[in-house]
Amino acid sequence: MPGWDISPSGVGGVVSTVGDVMKVLDDIVQAYSGDLEGAATSAGTLAPGGASGEHKGQAGLVAAALAEFIEGTSDELQFIGTRIGKSVTAAVQATVAYQQGDLEMAAEAQQRSAGLVRPDMPDGWKAGRL
């Protein structure tokens, strides 16, 4: 059976890098939202005289389509962040469990070896001395 080869420091490095990427991703999502709002505002309207004067605040077709797009994709954007967070948490938990399993196996092996009976040794003999 092949053994596992998990490096806790390696996992920590990857988790740190993913955290940095998540910060950048958050900045991108924030900019994305602002950019879509700007596009919607700049798209104008079909009202006579544009979106100023008596028609101020009235959205045009492009703005309405962008609003629907934002509404339709917001769950997917949130899912990306949630999935990344859960994946990172699971990787850390799995690594901790792996380490604890190693420690438990080492403690069990040590406990078993301590239970070995030493044969009768000559007087004056000390462990580690040949």
MODELLER restraints for C-alpha pairs under 7 A, 6 or more apart:
rsr = mdl.restraints
at = mdl.atoms
rsr.add(forms.Gaussian(group=physical.xy_distance, feature=features.Distance(at['CA:8:A'], at['CA:95:A']), mean=6.37, stdev=0.5))
rsr.add(forms.Gaussian(group=physical.xy_distance, feature=features.Distance(at['CA:15:A'], at['CA:88:A']), mean=6.32, stdev=0.5))
rsr.add(forms.Gaussian(group=physical.xy_distance, feature=features.Distance(at['CA:36:A'], at['CA:66:A']), mean=6.88, stdev=0.5))
rsr.add(forms.Gaussian(group=physical.xy_distance, feature=features.Distance(at['CA:40:A'], at['CA:62:A']), mean=6.44, stdev=0.5))
rsr.add(forms.Gaussian(group=physical.xy_distance, feature=features.Distance(at['CA:40:A'], at['CA:63:A']), mean=4.08, stdev=0.5))
rsr.add(forms.Gaussian(group=physical.xy_distance, feature=features.Distance(at['CA:40:A'], at['CA:66:A']), mean=6.43, stdev=0.5))
rsr.add(forms.Gaussian(group=physical.xy_distance, feature=features.Distance(at['CA:41:A'], at['CA:63:A']), mean=6.77, stdev=0.5))
rsr.add(forms.Gaussian(group=physical.xy_distance, feature=features.Distance(at['CA:43:A'], at['CA:62:A']), mean=6.11, stdev=0.5))
rsr.add(forms.Gaussian(group=physical.xy_distance, feature=features.Distance(at['CA:43:A'], at['CA:63:A']), mean=6.39, stdev=0.5))
rsr.add(forms.Gaussian(group=physical.xy_distance, feature=features.Distance(at['CA:44:A'], at['CA:50:A']), mean=6.28, stdev=0.5))
rsr.add(forms.Gaussian(group=physical.xy_distance, feature=features.Distance(at['CA:44:A'], at['CA:51:A']), mean=6.17, stdev=0.5))
rsr.add(forms.Gaussian(group=physical.xy_distance, feature=features.Distance(at['CA:44:A'], at['CA:59:A']), mean=6.98, stdev=0.5))
rsr.add(forms.Gaussian(group=physical.xy_distance, feature=features.Distance(at['CA:44:A'], at['CA:60:A']), mean=5.70, stdev=0.5))
rsr.add(forms.Gaussian(group=physical.xy_distance, feature=features.Distance(at['CA:45:A'], at['CA:51:A']), mean=5.82, stdev=0.5))
rsr.add(forms.Gaussian(group=physical.xy_distance, feature=features.Distance(at['CA:45:A'], at['CA:58:A']), mean=6.93, stdev=0.5))
rsr.add(forms.Gaussian(group=physical.xy_distance, feature=features.Distance(at['CA:45:A'], at['CA:59:A']), mean=5.65, stdev=0.5))
rsr.add(forms.Gaussian(group=physical.xy_distance, feature=features.Distance(at['CA:45:A'], at['CA:60:A']), mean=3.71, stdev=0.5))
rsr.add(forms.Gaussian(group=physical.xy_distance, feature=features.Distance(at['CA:45:A'], at['CA:61:A']), mean=6.82, stdev=0.5))
rsr.add(forms.Gaussian(group=physical.xy_distance, feature=features.Distance(at['CA:46:A'], at['CA:60:A']), mean=5.84, stdev=0.5))
rsr.add(forms.Gaussian(group=physical.xy_distance, feature=features.Distance(at['CA:47:A'], at['CA:55:A']), mean=6.69, stdev=0.5))
rsr.add(forms.Gaussian(group=physical.xy_distance, feature=features.Distance(at['CA:51:A'], at['CA:57:A']), mean=6.14, stdev=0.5))
rsr.add(forms.Gaussian(group=physical.xy_distance, feature=features.Distance(at['CA:51:A'], at['CA:58:A']), mean=5.83, stdev=0.5))
